Amino acid sequence: MAVIRKSRAQDGARNVDIWRQAVRATHDFLTPADFTAIEAMVAHFLPHADLWVAVDANDRPLAFLGMSGAHIDALFVDPACRGTGIGRALITHGAAIHPILTVDVNEQNGQAIGFYERLGFAAFGRSPTDDQGRPYPLLHMRRAAPAG
């Protein structure tokens, strides 16, 4: 299983690559122009972001999680590692820090919606556009703290 640690400066290029590969695998609804514009923002921001990364035995990032308080800003997994439990492990890690989590998911990204629903998230709202006003509706989802 992957180890989860804080991101480091040297992880920046790899994290951008993970983002790029993951978005290409799951966001087929993005126009090429929007992909290019978003990629430019991500390439500028992501290398300096405060992230949790799941790394392999060689300390190479395989996935990352970005959070603002209890809100998941980003969760991206290298497509070669999808289905291995790394995304679930990052969510579990985030929930250990903030038991009640929220996330905004592109409504057109059925794979992500299914992933979050399997982990106990449920939609509680919707926005007709993404955060930049693009025509990509967002579902607002919340995962309650486990009973116990």
N, CA, C and O of each residue as an XYZ file, in Angstrom:
592
protein
N       0.845     -1.201      0.000
C       0.000      0.000      0.000
C       0.878      1.248      0.000
O       1.983      1.243      0.543
N       0.393      2.278     -0.592
C       1.124      3.538     -0.697
C       1.224      4.221      0.665
O       0.358      4.065      1.526
N       2.286      4.966      0.829
C       2.489      5.799      2.009
C       1.934      7.178      1.677
O       2.083      7.650      0.549
N       1.296      7.829      2.647
C       0.770      9.180      2.454
C       1.648     10.141      3.244
O       1.905      9.942      4.431
N       2.098     11.182      2.563
C       2.935     12.203      3.181
C       2.597     13.566      2.595
O       1.875     13.663      1.602
N       3.122     14.617      3.213
C       2.948     15.967      2.683
C       3.751     16.103      1.385
O       4.801     15.480      1.226
N       3.255     16.905      0.484
C       3.968     17.142     -0.767
C       5.241     17.938     -0.502
O       5.365     18.654      0.492
N       6.173     17.784     -1.426
C       7.450     18.499     -1.372
C       7.637     19.232     -2.694
O       6.977     18.916     -3.683
N       8.527     20.200     -2.709
C       8.766     20.985     -3.925
C       9.104     20.084     -5.109
O       8.649     20.338     -6.224
N       9.886     19.049     -4.885
C      10.299     18.179     -5.995
C       9.147     17.320     -6.538
O       9.312     16.663     -7.566
N       7.993     17.313     -5.872
C       6.824     16.566     -6.356
C       6.031     17.353     -7.398
O       5.165     16.789     -8.065
N       6.314     18.642     -7.546
C       5.478     19.520     -8.355
C       5.230     19.049     -9.765
O       4.074     18.953    -10.178
N       6.269     18.752    -10.519
C       6.091     18.345    -11.922
C       5.326     17.030    -12.010
O       4.480     16.867    -12.888
N       5.612     16.099    -11.117
C       4.910     14.808    -11.132
C       3.427     15.001    -10.802
O       2.571     14.360    -11.410
N       3.120     15.882     -9.840
C       1.717     16.116     -9.501
C       0.957     16.745    -10.662
O      -0.202     16.404    -10.897
N       1.591     17.655    -11.385
C       0.944     18.227    -12.573
C       0.707     17.130    -13.602
O      -0.345     17.102    -14.242
N       1.666     16.229    -13.771
C       1.507     15.117    -14.704
C       0.363     14.197    -14.280
O      -0.413     13.749    -15.125
N       0.249     13.911    -12.981
C      -0.871     13.104    -12.482
C      -2.176     13.802    -12.808
O      -3.112     13.172    -13.300
N      -2.248     15.102    -12.538
C      -3.472     15.864    -12.842
C      -3.821     15.728    -14.325
O      -4.959     15.417    -14.679
N      -2.830     15.963    -15.185
C      -3.054     15.944    -16.633
C      -3.579     14.573    -17.086
O      -4.566     14.495    -17.817
N      -2.921     13.505    -16.653
C      -3.333     12.162    -17.052
C      -4.723     11.816    -16.510
O      -5.546     11.237    -17.220
N      -4.973     12.172    -15.262
C      -6.266     11.865    -14.651
C      -7.399     12.626    -15.334
O      -8.470     12.067    -15.570
N      -7.166     13.884    -15.647
C      -8.209     14.681    -16.310
C      -8.466     14.147    -17.717
O      -9.616     14.057    -18.146
N      -7.419     13.799    -18.425
C      -7.615     13.224    -19.764
C      -8.415     11.922    -19.696
O      -9.176     11.617    -20.615
N      -8.252     11.158    -18.628
C      -8.942      9.876    -18.488
C     -10.390     10.018    -18.026
O     -11.196      9.115    -18.251
N     -10.733     11.134    -17.385
C     -12.059     11.227    -16.764
C     -12.887     12.445    -17.165
O     -14.091     12.473    -16.911
N     -12.283     13.432    -17.773
C     -12.984     14.686    -18.074
C     -13.151     14.872    -19.587
O     -12.779     15.912    -20.130
N     -13.700     13.883    -20.251
C     -13.858     13.959    -21.704
C     -14.855     15.025    -22.144
O     -14.996     15.281    -23.340
N     -15.532     15.636    -21.213
C     -16.510     16.681    -21.508
C     -15.845     18.052    -21.681
O     -16.480     18.971    -22.200
N     -14.590     18.213    -21.262
C     -13.912     19.504    -21.406
C     -13.585     19.782    -22.871
O     -13.143     18.893    -23.598
N     -13.806     21.015    -23.292
C     -13.367     21.393    -24.632
C     -11.840     21.481    -24.612
O     -11.251     21.698    -23.553
N     -11.198     21.316    -25.756
C      -9.737     21.460    -25.790
C      -9.268     22.826    -25.270
O      -8.256     22.912    -24.574
N      -9.996     23.878    -25.606
C      -9.611     25.218    -25.145
C      -9.712     25.324    -23.623
O      -8.840     25.905    -22.977
N     -10.779     24.761    -23.055
C     -10.924     24.808    -21.599
C      -9.855     23.961    -20.921
O      -9.305     24.366    -19.897
N      -9.554     22.788    -21.479
C      -8.496     21.954    -20.918
C      -7.179     22.732    -20.878
O      -6.486     22.730    -19.861
N      -6.838     23.390    -21.973
C      -5.589     24.148    -22.065
C      -5.566     25.283    -21.043
O      -4.548     25.509    -20.388
N      -6.672     25.990    -20.906
C      -6.738     27.107    -19.951
C      -6.626     26.604    -18.513
O      -5.907     27.191    -17.704
N      -7.323     25.533    -18.196
C      -7.269     24.976    -16.842
C      -5.880     24.422    -16.558
O      -5.350     24.598    -15.461
N      -5.291     23.752    -17.545
C      -3.953     23.190    -17.377
C      -2.938     24.291    -17.046
O      -2.059     24.088    -16.208
N      -3.052     25.432    -17.687
C      -2.130     26.540    -17.412
C      -2.266     27.011    -15.959
O      -1.264     27.281    -15.297
N      -3.496     27.109    -15.470
C      -3.707     27.506    -14.071
C      -3.141     26.453    -13.124
O      -2.468     26.783    -12.147
N      -3.418     25.191    -13.417
C      -2.955     24.093    -12.564
C      -1.431     24.037    -12.547
O      -0.832     23.868    -11.485
N      -0.804     24.174    -13.701
C       0.660     24.109    -13.792
C       1.318     25.235    -12.998
O       2.437     25.081    -12.508
N       0.628     26.358    -12.874
C       1.160     27.480    -12.095
C       0.946     27.260    -10.596
O       1.836     27.549     -9.796
N      -0.217     26.754    -10.217
C      -0.614     26.636     -8.817
C      -0.134     25.348     -8.143
O       0.398     25.383     -7.033
N      -0.321     24.237     -8.806
C      -0.152     22.926     -8.172
C       1.246     22.669     -7.599
O       1.338     22.111     -6.505
N       2.334     23.041     -8.270
C       3.654     22.742     -7.702
C       3.910     23.381     -6.335
O       4.787     22.930     -5.598
N       3.161     24.416     -5.996
C       3.363     25.122     -4.735
C       2.243     24.863     -3.735
O       2.248     25.418     -2.636
N       1.290     24.027     -4.111
C       0.130     23.768     -3.259
C       0.499     22.867     -2.082
O       1.424     22.059     -2.162
N      -0.233     23.024     -1.008
C      -0.089     22.191      0.178
C      -0.962     20.958     -0.035
O      -2.186     21.028      0.083
N      -0.335     19.843     -0.346
C      -1.054     18.630     -0.709
C      -0.620     17.450      0.150
O       0.452     17.457      0.755
N      -1.466     16.453      0.185
C      -1.095     15.133      0.671
C      -0.848     14.283     -0.567
O      -1.658     14.297     -1.494
N       0.243     13.550     -0.597
C       0.528     12.684     -1.734
C       0.641     11.238     -1.263
O       1.173     10.951     -0.191
N       0.128     10.346     -2.090
C       0.318      8.911     -1.879
C       1.488      8.521     -2.763
O       1.460      8.748     -3.973
N       2.514      7.937     -2.167
C       3.736      7.607     -2.899
C       4.007      6.111     -2.874
O       3.569      5.396     -1.973
N       4.742      5.655     -3.889
C       5.125      4.244     -3.950
C       6.383      3.996     -3.121
O       6.864      4.896     -2.433
N       6.906      2.798     -3.187
C       8.085      2.423     -2.394
C       9.323      3.237     -2.751
O      10.264      3.316     -1.962
N       9.326      3.842     -3.938
C      10.438      4.691     -4.371
C      10.185      6.173     -4.099
O      10.915      7.032     -4.594
N       9.140      6.472     -3.306
C       8.756      7.835     -2.940
C       8.258      8.643     -4.142
O       8.347      9.871     -4.141
N       7.743      7.973     -5.151
C       7.196      8.627     -6.351
C       5.698      8.824     -6.175
O       4.982      7.852     -5.935
N       5.205     10.052     -6.287
C       3.770     10.295     -6.138
C       2.930      9.506     -7.152
O       3.257      9.423     -8.336
N       1.841      8.934     -6.642
C       0.881      8.187     -7.451
C      -0.473      8.876     -7.486
O      -1.269      8.654     -8.398
N      -0.730      9.715     -6.484
C      -2.014     10.413     -6.354
C      -1.817     11.553     -5.366
O      -0.858     11.560     -4.595
N      -2.738     12.520     -5.397
C      -2.650     13.610     -4.426
C      -4.025     14.098     -4.022
O      -5.008     13.956     -4.749
N      -4.054     14.679     -2.829
C      -5.266     15.231     -2.230
C      -4.951     16.635     -1.759
O      -3.982     16.853     -1.033
N      -5.779     17.593     -2.178
C      -5.667     18.964     -1.693
C      -6.933     19.320     -0.937
O      -8.039     19.035     -1.396
N      -6.772     19.942      0.220
C      -7.927     20.306      1.046
C      -7.802     21.733      1.550
O      -6.704     22.222      1.815
N      -8.951     22.393      1.679
C      -9.068     23.667      2.384
C      -9.986     23.388      3.558
O     -11.204     23.311      3.394
N      -9.416     23.236      4.730
C     -10.218     22.814      5.878
C     -10.817     21.446      5.588
O     -10.091     20.507      5.259
N     -12.120     21.328      5.706
C     -12.812     20.058      5.478
C     -13.265     19.886      4.029
O     -13.940     18.908      3.708
N     -12.907     20.816      3.157
C     -13.336     20.739      1.762
C     -12.219     20.161      0.894
O     -11.081     20.628      0.937
N     -12.556     19.154      0.118
C     -11.605     18.560     -0.820
C     -11.572     19.434     -2.063
O     -12.560     19.538     -2.791
N     -10.430     20.060     -2.296
C     -10.255     20.904     -3.478
C      -9.811     20.080     -4.679
O     -10.132     20.408     -5.821
N      -9.072     19.009     -4.413
C      -8.514     18.206     -5.500
C      -8.216     16.800     -5.004
O      -7.663     16.613     -3.920
N      -8.588     15.822     -5.806
C      -8.184     14.434     -5.600
C      -7.954     13.859     -6.986
O      -8.891     13.696     -7.768
N      -6.706     13.557     -7.280
C      -6.353     13.025     -8.591
C      -5.429     11.832     -8.414
O      -4.478     11.865     -7.632
N      -5.736     10.773     -9.165
C      -4.989      9.520     -9.097
C      -4.438      9.214    -10.481
O      -5.148      9.321    -11.481
N      -3.168      8.832    -10.529
C      -2.572      8.382    -11.785
C      -3.481      7.286    -12.347
O      -3.786      6.329    -11.635
N      -3.921      7.400    -13.603
C      -4.829      6.385    -14.154
C      -4.294      4.954    -14.050
O      -5.081      4.012    -13.958
N      -2.985      4.777    -14.064
C      -2.409      3.437    -13.929
C      -2.643      2.852    -12.542
O      -2.485      1.647    -12.342
N      -3.018      3.698    -11.582
C      -3.221      3.253    -10.200
C      -4.680      3.257     -9.780
O      -4.990      2.956     -8.627
N      -5.584      3.591    -10.696
C      -7.011      3.600    -10.362
C      -7.454      2.198     -9.990
O      -7.007      1.212    -10.577
N      -8.336      2.122     -9.011
C      -8.864      0.840     -8.580
C      -7.976      0.101     -7.594
O      -8.262     -1.043     -7.240
N      -6.898      0.741     -7.146
C      -5.978      0.082     -6.214
C      -6.218      0.472     -4.762
O      -5.558     -0.055     -3.867
N      -7.152      1.385     -4.514
C      -7.430      1.819     -3.146
C      -6.718      3.086     -2.728
O      -6.880      3.542     -1.596
N      -5.925      3.668     -3.630
C      -5.171      4.875     -3.270
C      -6.107      6.071     -3.049
O      -5.931      6.825     -2.093
N      -7.087      6.242     -3.919
C      -8.045      7.335     -3.726
C      -8.806      7.175     -2.417
O      -8.986      8.140     -1.675
N      -9.247      5.963     -2.136
C      -9.950      5.679     -0.876
C      -9.037      5.981      0.322
O      -9.485      6.556      1.314
N      -7.752      5.591      0.228
C      -6.818      5.841      1.321
C      -6.644      7.343      1.561
O      -6.562      7.783      2.708
N      -6.588      8.123      0.490
C      -6.462      9.573      0.652
C      -7.716     10.171      1.285
O      -7.616     11.065      2.126
N      -8.892      9.689      0.894
C     -10.137     10.167      1.517
C     -10.156      9.789      2.996
O     -10.532     10.603      3.840
N      -9.757      8.573      3.311
C      -9.698      8.133      4.710
C      -8.738      9.022      5.501
O      -9.019      9.389      6.642
N      -7.613      9.363      4.891
C      -6.645     10.255      5.523
C      -7.280     11.628      5.784
O      -7.162     12.180      6.877
N      -7.950     12.165      4.765
C      -8.618     13.456      4.935
C      -9.692     13.420      6.006
O      -9.845     14.378      6.764
N     -10.440     12.321      6.076
C     -11.505     12.186      7.072
C     -10.947     12.056      8.482
O     -11.630     12.393      9.449
N      -9.716     11.573      8.612
C      -9.092     11.506      9.934
C      -8.765     12.909     10.449
O      -8.691     13.137     11.656
N      -8.570     13.843      9.518
C      -8.278     15.224      9.881
C      -9.573     16.000     10.095
O      -9.697     16.765     11.051
N     -10.540     15.796      9.194
C     -11.845     16.464      9.244
C     -12.921     15.404      9.011
O     -13.136     14.998      7.869
N     -13.597     14.949     10.055
C     -14.546     13.832      9.912
C     -15.700     14.078      8.937
O     -16.213     13.129      8.343
N     -16.112     15.332      8.764
C     -17.188     15.637      7.813
C     -16.546     16.354      6.638
O     -16.074     17.482      6.780
N     -16.524     15.704      5.475
C     -15.869     16.239      4.291
C     -16.876     16.719      3.263
O     -17.986     16.194      3.174
N     -16.484     17.722      2.484
C     -17.274     18.162      1.337
C     -16.387     18.163      0.107
O     -15.161     18.228      0.203
N     -17.026     18.090     -1.049
C     -16.306     18.119     -2.316
C     -17.265     18.613     -3.393
O     -18.471     18.377     -3.309
N     -16.740     19.292     -4.396
C     -17.512     19.678     -5.574
C     -17.024     18.814     -6.724
O     -15.821     18.716     -6.970
N     -17.959     18.186     -7.430
C     -17.626     17.249     -8.496
C     -18.326     17.687     -9.775
O     -19.507     18.033     -9.755
N     -17.601     17.672    -10.883
C     -18.249     17.964    -12.162
C     -19.378     16.979    -12.393
O     -19.184     15.766    -12.315
N     -20.551     17.505    -12.678
C     -21.727     16.667    -12.891
C     -21.528     15.691    -14.064
O     -22.106     14.604    -14.071
N     -20.716     16.076    -15.044
C     -20.465     15.215    -16.199
C     -19.457     14.109    -15.896
O     -19.245     13.236    -16.738
N     -18.839     14.119    -14.735
C     -17.828     13.130    -14.374
C     -18.481     12.022    -13.541
O     -18.334     11.970    -12.320
N     -19.193     11.154    -14.223
C     -19.908     10.070    -13.556
C     -18.996      9.140    -12.770
O     -19.399      8.606    -11.737
N     -17.768      8.941    -13.248
C     -16.829      8.079    -12.528
C     -16.527      8.649    -11.141
O     -16.516      7.914    -10.154
N     -16.285      9.940    -11.071
C     -15.976     10.571     -9.784
C     -17.192     10.557     -8.872
O     -17.067     10.291     -7.676
N     -18.365     10.842     -9.423
C     -19.578     10.825     -8.604
C     -19.762      9.437     -7.994
O     -20.034      9.316     -6.800
N     -19.618      8.399     -8.799
C     -19.746      7.035     -8.291
C     -18.716      6.724     -7.216
O     -19.042      6.089     -6.213
N     -17.479      7.162     -7.412
C     -16.415      6.961     -6.428
C     -16.813      7.583     -5.094
O     -16.751      6.924     -4.056
N     -17.219      8.842     -5.118
C     -17.566      9.526     -3.874
C     -18.822      8.910     -3.241
O     -18.891      8.785     -2.019
N     -19.794      8.533     -4.038
C     -20.987      7.896     -3.467
C     -20.628      6.583     -2.766
O     -21.160      6.285     -1.696
N     -19.729      5.798     -3.364
C     -19.305      4.539     -2.728
C     -18.617      4.787     -1.385
O     -18.602      3.911     -0.520
N     -18.053      5.973     -1.216
C     -17.380      6.310      0.035
C     -18.290      7.066      1.007
O     -17.824      7.605      2.011
N     -19.571      7.101      0.704
C     -20.533      7.684      1.634
C     -20.885      9.133      1.408
O     -21.564      9.729      2.243
N     -20.453      9.721      0.318
C     -20.815     11.099      0.005
C     -22.198     11.125     -0.636
O     -22.584     10.185     -1.331
N     -22.938     12.195     -0.401
C     -24.241     12.399     -1.028
C     -24.339     13.856     -1.477
O     -23.824     14.760     -0.819
N     -25.006     14.062     -2.604
C     -25.180     15.422     -3.118
C     -26.126     16.204     -2.214
O     -27.131     15.676     -1.739
N     -25.789     17.469     -1.985
C     -26.669     18.341     -1.205
C     -26.945     19.652     -1.929
O     -27.670     20.505     -1.416
N     -26.372     19.818     -3.118
C     -26.602     21.038     -3.877
C     -25.958     20.938     -5.241
O     -25.246     19.980     -5.544
N     -26.219     21.942     -6.058
C     -25.712     21.956     -7.427
C     -25.499     23.395     -7.862
O     -26.284     24.280     -7.524
N     -24.431     23.620     -8.614
C     -24.188     24.918     -9.249
C     -24.209     24.697    -10.757
O     -23.692     23.686    -11.231
N     -24.797     25.623    -11.525
C     -24.905     25.421    -12.969
C     -23.593     25.570    -13.735
O     -23.500     25.160    -14.892
N     -22.568     26.160    -13.088
C     -21.272     26.355    -13.743
C     -20.161     25.967    -12.770
O     -20.400     25.789    -11.575
N     -18.940     25.838    -13.302
C     -17.805     25.577    -12.418
C     -17.363     26.886    -11.760
O     -17.993     27.925    -11.958
N     -16.294     26.837    -10.987
C     -15.853     28.009    -10.232
C     -15.384     29.170    -11.101
O     -15.324     30.308    -10.636
N     -15.052     28.889    -12.364
C     -14.639     29.941    -13.287
C     -15.782     30.374    -14.208
O     -15.568     31.144    -15.144
N     -16.989     29.880    -13.946
C     -18.138     30.261    -14.747
C     -18.286     29.494    -16.050
O     -19.103     29.855    -16.897
N     -17.500     28.437    -16.215
C     -17.609     27.610    -17.421
C     -18.856     26.730    -17.322
O     -19.345     26.474    -16.222
N     -19.371     26.266    -18.461
C     -20.630     25.504    -18.473
C     -20.458     24.039    -18.051
O     -20.881     23.124    -18.757
N     -19.833     23.839    -16.894
C     -19.631     22.501    -16.343
C     -20.245     22.481    -14.945
O     -19.589     22.849    -13.970
N     -21.508     22.050    -14.846
C     -22.193     22.066    -13.545
C     -21.435     21.262    -12.487
O     -20.792     20.254    -12.780
N     -21.534     21.741    -11.263
C     -20.903     21.076    -10.132
C     -21.948     20.517     -9.184
O     -22.932     21.187     -8.874
N     -21.739     19.303     -8.726
C     -22.522     18.744     -7.636
C     -21.749     18.990     -6.347
O     -20.552     18.712     -6.272
N     -22.433     19.507     -5.341
C     -21.823     19.716     -4.034
C     -22.170     18.485     -3.209
O     -23.343     18.159     -3.028
N     -21.145     17.804     -2.711
C     -21.351     16.541     -2.007
C     -20.761     16.639     -0.599
O     -19.815     17.386     -0.348
N     -21.349     15.863      0.306
C     -20.907     15.856      1.709
C     -20.846     14.412      2.207
O     -21.682     13.576      1.863
N     -19.847     14.155      3.013
C     -19.715     12.851      3.670
C     -19.768     13.095      5.165
O     -18.893     13.753      5.728
N     -20.787     12.566      5.797
C     -20.945     12.738      7.244
C     -19.937     11.868      7.982
O     -19.443     10.872      7.453
N     -19.649     12.261      9.199
C     -18.769     11.449     10.037
C     -19.445     10.105     10.308
O     -20.658     10.054     10.514
N     -18.682      9.032     10.308
C     -19.270      7.727     10.602
C     -19.888      7.699     12.002
O     -19.372      8.309     12.938
N     -20.989      6.985     12.118
C     -21.636      6.846     13.425
C     -20.749      6.003     14.334
O     -20.047      5.101     13.877
N     -20.791      6.299     15.572
C     -20.012      5.476     16.480
C     -19.604      6.256     17.624
O     -18.932      5.738     18.515
